[in-house]
Amino acid sequence: MTTPDDHALLRQAIALAAKAREGGDPPFGSLLVAPDGTVLAAEHNTTLTDQDITAHPELKLARWAARELDAATAARTTMYTSCQPCGMCEAVIQQAGLRRVVFALSNEQLLDIRPGSGRPPVPQDGPALLDEVRAVVEGYYR
């Protein structure tokens, strides 16, 4: 359930999306906000200008949070973003330990208004060599 305060912060994220579009990048923007409503950091998409396919604002903010915030502070933040995070960004947000994401446009809604990428899915084969990889990984996550 979103609140009027959430809507005000989403509007700031949408303004960042407009800034990205004006600069020639895909129209996505995000804010990371403390519990008291203070904007801790803001980013917009720079995938084209940076020539970096991972320069999504959500990913940049999650990386910033993991680097600059202690775990307890990160766990109290909310990310406001113009569009629902993609799978890549969602994984990094989770890894950074952020508490909540509020988005304006869902991925499903985005697909309704944007043409597909035209790229075929990348085949994946596995799992394989389970015993060998288990010996390397097992015991690390304790």
LUMSE-120915 format. One record per atom (N, C-alpha, C): residue number from 1; chain; x, y, z. Coordinates in Angstrom, 1 decimal. Example, Ala and Ser with C-alpha at 12.3 -4.5 7.8 and 13.67 -1.06 7.14 Angstrom:
2
- 1,A,13.2,-5.7,7.8;
- 1,A,12.3,-4.5,7.8;
- 1,A,13.2,-3.3,7.8;
- 2,A,12.8,-2.2,7.1;
- 2,A,13.7,-1.1,7.1;
- 2,A,12.9,0.0,7.9;
//
This chain:
142
- 1,A,0.8,-1.2,0.0;
- 1,A,0.0,0.0,0.0;
- 1,A,0.9,1.2,0.0;
- 2,A,0.7,2.1,-1.0;
- 2,A,1.5,3.3,-1.1;
- 2,A,0.8,4.5,-0.4;
- 3,A,1.5,5.5,0.0;
- 3,A,1.0,6.6,0.7;
- 3,A,1.3,7.9,-0.1;
- 4,A,0.7,9.0,0.3;
- 4,A,1.0,10.3,-0.4;
- 4,A,2.5,10.6,-0.3;
- 5,A,3.2,10.3,0.8;
- 5,A,4.6,10.5,0.8;
- 5,A,5.3,9.6,-0.2;
- 6,A,4.9,8.4,-0.3;
- 6,A,5.5,7.5,-1.4;
- 6,A,5.3,8.1,-2.7;
- 7,A,4.1,8.7,-3.0;
- 7,A,3.9,9.2,-4.3;
- 7,A,4.8,10.4,-4.6;
- 8,A,5.0,11.3,-3.6;
- 8,A,5.9,12.4,-3.8;
- 8,A,7.3,12.0,-4.1;
- 9,A,7.8,10.9,-3.5;
- 9,A,9.1,10.4,-3.7;
- 9,A,9.2,9.7,-5.1;
- 10,A,8.1,9.0,-5.5;
- 10,A,8.0,8.4,-6.8;
- 10,A,8.1,9.5,-7.9;
- 11,A,7.5,10.6,-7.6;
- 11,A,7.5,11.7,-8.6;
- 11,A,8.9,12.2,-8.8;
- 12,A,9.7,12.2,-7.8;
- 12,A,11.2,12.6,-7.9;
- 12,A,11.9,11.5,-8.8;
- 13,A,11.6,10.3,-8.6;
- 13,A,12.2,9.2,-9.4;
- 13,A,11.8,9.3,-10.8;
- 14,A,10.5,9.7,-11.1;
- 14,A,10.0,9.9,-12.4;
- 14,A,10.8,11.1,-13.1;
- 15,A,11.0,12.2,-12.3;
- 15,A,11.8,13.3,-12.8;
- 15,A,13.2,12.9,-13.2;
- 16,A,13.8,12.0,-12.4;
- 16,A,15.1,11.5,-12.8;
- 16,A,15.0,10.7,-14.1;
- 17,A,13.9,9.9,-14.3;
- 17,A,13.8,9.2,-15.5;
- 17,A,13.7,10.1,-16.7;
- 18,A,13.0,11.3,-16.5;
- 18,A,12.9,12.3,-17.6;
- 18,A,14.3,12.9,-17.9;
- 19,A,15.1,13.1,-16.8;
- 19,A,16.5,13.6,-17.0;
- 19,A,17.3,12.6,-17.8;
- 20,A,17.1,11.3,-17.5;
- 20,A,17.9,10.3,-18.3;
- 20,A,17.5,10.3,-19.8;
- 21,A,16.2,10.4,-20.0;
- 21,A,15.7,10.5,-21.4;
- 21,A,16.2,11.7,-22.1;
- 22,A,16.2,12.8,-21.4;
- 22,A,16.7,14.1,-22.0;
- 22,A,18.2,14.0,-22.4;
- 23,A,18.9,13.2,-21.6;
- 23,A,20.3,13.0,-21.9;
- 23,A,20.6,11.9,-22.9;
- 24,A,19.6,11.3,-23.5;
- 24,A,19.7,10.2,-24.5;
- 24,A,19.8,8.8,-23.9;
- 25,A,19.5,8.7,-22.6;
- 25,A,19.5,7.3,-22.0;
- 25,A,18.1,6.8,-21.9;
- 26,A,18.0,5.5,-21.6;
- 26,A,16.6,5.0,-21.3;
- 26,A,16.0,5.7,-20.1;
- 27,A,14.7,5.9,-20.1;
- 27,A,14.0,6.7,-19.1;
- 27,A,13.7,6.0,-17.8;
- 28,A,14.8,5.9,-17.0;
- 28,A,14.6,5.3,-15.7;
- 28,A,15.3,6.1,-14.6;
- 29,A,14.7,6.2,-13.4;
- 29,A,15.3,7.0,-12.3;
- 29,A,14.9,6.4,-11.0;
- 30,A,15.8,6.5,-10.0;
- 30,A,15.6,5.9,-8.7;
- 30,A,16.2,6.8,-7.6;
- 31,A,15.6,6.7,-6.4;
- 31,A,16.1,7.3,-5.2;
- 31,A,16.2,6.3,-4.1;
- 32,A,17.2,6.5,-3.2;
- 32,A,17.3,5.7,-2.0;
- 32,A,17.0,6.6,-0.8;
- 33,A,16.0,6.2,0.0;
- 33,A,15.5,7.1,1.0;
- 33,A,15.5,6.5,2.4;
- 34,A,15.9,7.3,3.4;
- 34,A,16.0,6.9,4.8;
- 34,A,14.6,6.9,5.4;
- 35,A,14.4,6.3,6.5;
- 35,A,13.1,6.2,7.1;
- 35,A,12.4,7.5,7.4;
- 36,A,13.2,8.6,7.6;
- 36,A,12.6,9.9,7.9;
- 36,A,12.3,10.7,6.6;
- 37,A,12.5,10.0,5.4;
- 37,A,12.2,10.7,4.2;
- 37,A,13.3,11.4,3.5;
- 38,A,14.5,11.4,4.2;
- 38,A,15.7,12.0,3.6;
- 38,A,16.2,11.2,2.4;
- 39,A,16.4,11.9,1.3;
- 39,A,17.0,11.2,0.1;
- 39,A,18.5,11.0,0.4;
- 40,A,18.9,9.8,0.4;
- 40,A,20.3,9.5,0.7;
- 40,A,21.1,9.5,-0.6;
- 41,A,20.5,9.1,-1.7;
- 41,A,21.2,9.1,-3.0;
- 41,A,20.2,9.0,-4.1;
- 42,A,20.5,9.5,-5.3;
- 42,A,19.6,9.5,-6.4;
- 42,A,20.5,9.2,-7.7;
- 43,A,19.8,8.4,-8.6;
- 43,A,20.5,8.0,-9.8;
- 43,A,19.5,8.0,-11.0;
- 44,A,20.0,8.1,-12.2;
- 44,A,19.2,7.8,-13.4;
- 44,A,20.0,6.9,-14.3;
- 45,A,19.3,6.3,-15.2;
- 45,A,20.0,5.4,-16.1;
- 45,A,21.0,6.1,-17.0;
- 46,A,22.2,5.4,-17.1;
- 46,A,23.2,6.0,-18.0;
- 46,A,23.9,4.8,-18.8;
- 47,A,23.0,3.9,-19.2;
- 47,A,23.6,2.7,-20.0;
- 47,A,24.2,3.1,-21.3;
- 48,A,23.6,4.1,-21.9;
- 48,A,24.1,4.5,-23.2;
- 48,A,25.3,5.5,-23.1;
- 49,A,25.1,6.6,-22.3;
- 49,A,26.2,7.5,-22.1;
- 49,A,27.4,7.0,-21.5;
- 50,A,27.3,6.0,-20.6;
- 50,A,28.4,5.3,-20.0;
- 50,A,28.9,4.1,-20.8;
- 51,A,28.2,3.7,-21.8;
- 51,A,28.5,2.5,-22.5;
- 51,A,28.6,1.3,-21.6;
- 52,A,27.7,1.2,-20.7;
- 52,A,27.7,0.2,-19.6;
- 52,A,26.3,-0.4,-19.5;
- 53,A,26.1,-1.6,-20.0;
- 53,A,24.7,-2.2,-20.0;
- 53,A,24.2,-2.4,-18.6;
- 54,A,25.1,-2.3,-17.6;
- 54,A,24.6,-2.5,-16.2;
- 54,A,24.3,-1.2,-15.4;
- 55,A,24.4,-0.1,-16.1;
- 55,A,24.3,1.3,-15.4;
- 55,A,22.8,1.6,-15.2;
- 56,A,22.1,0.7,-14.6;
- 56,A,20.7,0.9,-14.2;
- 56,A,20.7,1.7,-12.9;
- 57,A,19.8,2.6,-12.7;
- 57,A,19.8,3.4,-11.5;
- 57,A,19.7,2.5,-10.2;
- 58,A,18.8,1.5,-10.3;
- 58,A,18.6,0.7,-9.1;
- 58,A,19.9,-0.1,-8.7;
- 59,A,20.6,-0.6,-9.7;
- 59,A,21.8,-1.3,-9.4;
- 59,A,22.9,-0.3,-8.9;
- 60,A,23.0,0.9,-9.4;
- 60,A,23.9,1.9,-8.9;
- 60,A,23.6,2.2,-7.5;
- 61,A,22.4,2.4,-7.1;
- 61,A,22.0,2.7,-5.8;
- 61,A,22.2,1.6,-4.8;
- 62,A,21.9,0.4,-5.2;
- 62,A,22.2,-0.8,-4.3;
- 62,A,23.7,-1.0,-4.1;
- 63,A,24.5,-0.8,-5.1;
- 63,A,25.9,-0.9,-4.9;
- 63,A,26.4,0.2,-4.0;
- 64,A,25.9,1.4,-4.2;
- 64,A,26.2,2.6,-3.3;
- 64,A,25.9,2.2,-1.8;
- 65,A,24.7,1.7,-1.6;
- 65,A,24.2,1.3,-0.3;
- 65,A,25.1,0.3,0.3;
- 66,A,25.5,-0.7,-0.4;
- 66,A,26.3,-1.8,0.1;
- 66,A,27.7,-1.3,0.5;
- 67,A,28.2,-0.3,-0.2;
- 67,A,29.5,0.3,0.0;
- 67,A,29.5,1.3,1.1;
- 68,A,28.4,2.2,1.2;
- 68,A,28.4,3.3,2.0;
- 68,A,27.6,3.2,3.3;
- 69,A,26.7,2.3,3.4;
- 69,A,25.8,2.2,4.5;
- 69,A,26.1,0.9,5.3;
- 70,A,26.0,1.0,6.6;
- 70,A,26.1,-0.3,7.4;
- 70,A,24.8,-1.1,7.2;
- 71,A,24.8,-2.4,7.5;
- 71,A,23.7,-3.3,7.2;
- 71,A,22.4,-2.8,7.9;
- 72,A,22.5,-2.3,9.1;
- 72,A,21.3,-1.9,9.9;
- 72,A,20.7,-0.7,9.2;
- 73,A,21.5,0.2,8.7;
- 73,A,20.9,1.4,8.0;
- 73,A,20.3,1.0,6.7;
- 74,A,21.0,0.2,5.9;
- 74,A,20.5,-0.3,4.6;
- 74,A,19.1,-1.0,4.8;
- 75,A,19.0,-1.7,5.9;
- 75,A,17.8,-2.5,6.1;
- 75,A,16.6,-1.6,6.5;
- 76,A,16.8,-0.3,6.7;
- 76,A,15.7,0.6,6.9;
- 76,A,15.4,1.5,5.8;
- 77,A,16.1,1.3,4.6;
- 77,A,15.9,2.2,3.5;
- 77,A,14.8,1.7,2.6;
- 78,A,14.3,2.7,1.8;
- 78,A,13.3,2.4,0.7;
- 78,A,13.9,2.9,-0.6;
- 79,A,13.8,2.1,-1.6;
- 79,A,14.1,2.6,-2.9;
- 79,A,12.9,2.9,-3.7;
- 80,A,12.8,4.1,-4.2;
- 80,A,11.7,4.6,-5.1;
- 80,A,12.2,4.6,-6.5;
- 81,A,11.5,4.0,-7.4;
- 81,A,12.0,3.8,-8.8;
- 81,A,10.9,4.0,-9.8;
- 82,A,11.2,4.5,-10.9;
- 82,A,10.2,4.8,-11.9;
- 82,A,9.7,3.5,-12.5;
- 83,A,10.4,2.5,-12.5;
- 83,A,10.0,1.2,-13.1;
- 83,A,10.4,0.1,-12.2;
- 84,A,9.7,-1.0,-12.1;
- 84,A,10.0,-2.1,-11.3;
- 84,A,11.4,-2.6,-11.7;
- 85,A,12.2,-2.9,-10.7;
- 85,A,13.6,-3.4,-11.0;
- 85,A,13.6,-4.7,-11.9;
- 86,A,14.5,-4.8,-12.8;
- 86,A,14.7,-6.0,-13.6;
- 86,A,15.3,-7.1,-12.7;
- 87,A,15.4,-8.3,-13.2;
- 87,A,16.0,-9.4,-12.4;
- 87,A,17.4,-9.1,-11.9;
- 88,A,18.2,-8.5,-12.7;
- 88,A,19.6,-8.2,-12.3;
- 88,A,19.6,-7.2,-11.1;
- 89,A,18.8,-6.2,-11.2;
- 89,A,18.8,-5.2,-10.2;
- 89,A,18.1,-5.7,-8.9;
- 90,A,17.1,-6.5,-9.1;
- 90,A,16.4,-7.1,-7.9;
- 90,A,17.3,-7.9,-7.1;
- 91,A,18.2,-8.7,-7.8;
- 91,A,19.1,-9.6,-7.1;
- 91,A,20.1,-8.7,-6.3;
- 92,A,20.6,-7.6,-6.9;
- 92,A,21.6,-6.8,-6.2;
- 92,A,20.9,-6.0,-5.0;
- 93,A,19.7,-5.6,-5.2;
- 93,A,18.9,-4.9,-4.1;
- 93,A,18.8,-5.8,-2.9;
- 94,A,18.5,-7.1,-3.2;
- 94,A,18.4,-8.1,-2.1;
- 94,A,19.7,-8.3,-1.5;
- 95,A,20.7,-8.4,-2.2;
- 95,A,22.1,-8.6,-1.7;
- 95,A,22.5,-7.5,-0.8;
- 96,A,22.1,-6.2,-1.2;
- 96,A,22.5,-5.0,-0.5;
- 96,A,21.7,-4.9,0.8;
- 97,A,20.6,-5.7,1.0;
- 97,A,19.9,-5.7,2.2;
- 97,A,18.9,-4.6,2.4;
- 98,A,18.5,-4.0,1.2;
- 98,A,17.5,-2.9,1.3;
- 98,A,16.1,-3.4,1.8;
- 99,A,15.4,-2.6,2.5;
- 99,A,14.1,-3.0,3.1;
- 99,A,13.0,-3.1,2.1;
- 100,A,12.8,-2.1,1.2;
- 100,A,11.6,-2.0,0.5;
- 100,A,11.9,-1.3,-0.9;
- 101,A,11.1,-1.7,-1.9;
- 101,A,11.1,-1.0,-3.2;
- 101,A,9.7,-0.6,-3.5;
- 102,A,9.6,0.7,-3.9;
- 102,A,8.3,1.2,-4.4;
- 102,A,8.5,1.7,-5.8;
- 103,A,7.7,1.1,-6.8;
- 103,A,7.9,1.5,-8.2;
- 103,A,6.6,2.0,-8.8;
- 104,A,6.8,2.8,-9.8;
- 104,A,5.6,3.4,-10.5;
- 104,A,5.1,2.5,-11.6;
- 105,A,5.9,2.0,-12.4;
- 105,A,5.5,1.2,-13.6;
- 105,A,6.0,-0.2,-13.4;
- 106,A,5.1,-1.2,-13.6;
- 106,A,5.5,-2.6,-13.4;
- 106,A,6.3,-3.1,-14.7;
- 107,A,7.0,-4.1,-14.6;
- 107,A,7.7,-4.7,-15.7;
- 107,A,6.7,-5.1,-16.8;
- 108,A,5.5,-5.7,-16.3;
- 108,A,4.5,-6.1,-17.3;
- 108,A,3.9,-4.8,-18.0;
- 109,A,3.7,-3.8,-17.3;
- 109,A,3.2,-2.5,-18.0;
- 109,A,4.3,-2.0,-18.9;
- 110,A,5.5,-2.1,-18.5;
- 110,A,6.6,-1.6,-19.4;
- 110,A,6.6,-2.4,-20.7;
- 111,A,6.4,-3.7,-20.6;
- 111,A,6.4,-4.5,-21.9;
- 111,A,5.3,-4.1,-22.8;
- 112,A,4.2,-3.6,-22.2;
- 112,A,3.1,-3.2,-23.0;
- 112,A,3.4,-2.0,-23.8;
- 113,A,4.3,-1.1,-23.4;
- 113,A,4.5,0.2,-24.0;
- 113,A,5.9,0.2,-24.7;
- 114,A,6.7,-0.8,-24.6;
- 114,A,8.0,-0.8,-25.2;
- 114,A,8.2,-2.0,-26.1;
- 115,A,8.8,-1.9,-27.2;
- 115,A,9.0,-3.1,-28.1;
- 115,A,10.0,-4.0,-27.4;
- 116,A,10.0,-5.3,-27.7;
- 116,A,10.9,-6.3,-27.2;
- 116,A,12.3,-6.0,-27.6;
- 117,A,13.3,-6.6,-27.0;
- 117,A,14.7,-6.4,-27.3;
- 117,A,15.1,-7.0,-28.6;
- 118,A,14.3,-8.0,-29.1;
- 118,A,14.7,-8.6,-30.3;
- 118,A,15.8,-9.6,-30.2;
- 119,A,16.3,-9.8,-29.0;
- 119,A,17.3,-10.8,-28.7;
- 119,A,16.7,-12.1,-28.2;
- 120,A,17.2,-13.2,-28.8;
- 120,A,16.7,-14.5,-28.3;
- 120,A,17.2,-14.8,-27.0;
- 121,A,16.5,-15.7,-26.2;
- 121,A,17.0,-16.1,-24.9;
- 121,A,18.3,-16.8,-25.0;
- 122,A,19.2,-16.7,-24.0;
- 122,A,20.5,-17.3,-24.0;
- 122,A,20.3,-18.7,-23.4;
- 123,A,20.6,-19.8,-24.2;
- 123,A,20.5,-21.1,-23.6;
- 123,A,21.4,-21.3,-22.4;
- 124,A,20.9,-22.1,-21.4;
- 124,A,21.7,-22.4,-20.2;
- 124,A,21.7,-23.9,-20.0;
- 125,A,22.9,-24.5,-19.8;
- 125,A,23.0,-25.9,-19.6;
- 125,A,23.6,-26.1,-18.2;
- 126,A,23.0,-27.0,-17.4;
- 126,A,23.5,-27.3,-16.1;
- 126,A,22.4,-27.7,-15.2;
- 127,A,22.6,-28.1,-14.0;
- 127,A,24.0,-28.2,-13.4;
- 127,A,24.8,-29.3,-13.9;
- 128,A,26.1,-29.1,-13.7;
- 128,A,27.1,-30.1,-14.1;
- 128,A,28.3,-30.0,-13.1;
- 129,A,29.0,-31.1,-13.0;
- 129,A,30.2,-31.1,-12.1;
- 129,A,29.9,-30.7,-10.7;
- 130,A,28.8,-31.2,-10.2;
- 130,A,28.3,-30.8,-8.8;
- 130,A,29.4,-31.1,-7.7;
- 131,A,30.0,-32.3,-7.7;
- 131,A,30.9,-32.6,-6.7;
- 131,A,32.1,-31.7,-6.7;
- 132,A,32.6,-31.3,-7.9;
- 132,A,33.8,-30.5,-8.0;
- 132,A,33.5,-29.0,-7.5;
- 133,A,32.3,-28.5,-7.9;
- 133,A,32.0,-27.2,-7.5;
- 133,A,31.6,-27.1,-6.0;
- 134,A,30.9,-28.2,-5.5;
- 134,A,30.5,-28.2,-4.1;
- 134,A,31.8,-28.1,-3.2;
- 135,A,32.9,-28.8,-3.6;
- 135,A,34.1,-28.8,-2.8;
- 135,A,34.6,-27.3,-2.7;
- 136,A,34.4,-26.5,-3.7;
- 136,A,34.9,-25.1,-3.6;
- 136,A,34.0,-24.2,-2.8;
- 137,A,32.6,-24.5,-2.9;
- 137,A,31.6,-23.6,-2.3;
- 137,A,31.3,-23.9,-0.9;
- 138,A,31.2,-25.2,-0.7;
- 138,A,30.7,-25.7,0.6;
- 138,A,31.5,-25.2,1.8;
- 139,A,30.8,-24.7,2.8;
- 139,A,31.5,-24.1,4.0;
- 139,A,31.7,-22.7,3.9;
- 140,A,31.6,-22.1,2.8;
- 140,A,31.9,-20.6,2.7;
- 140,A,30.8,-19.8,3.4;
- 141,A,29.5,-20.2,3.2;
- 141,A,28.4,-19.5,3.7;
- 141,A,28.0,-20.0,5.1;
- 142,A,28.9,-19.8,6.1;
- 142,A,28.6,-20.1,7.5;
- 142,A,28.7,-18.9,8.4;
//
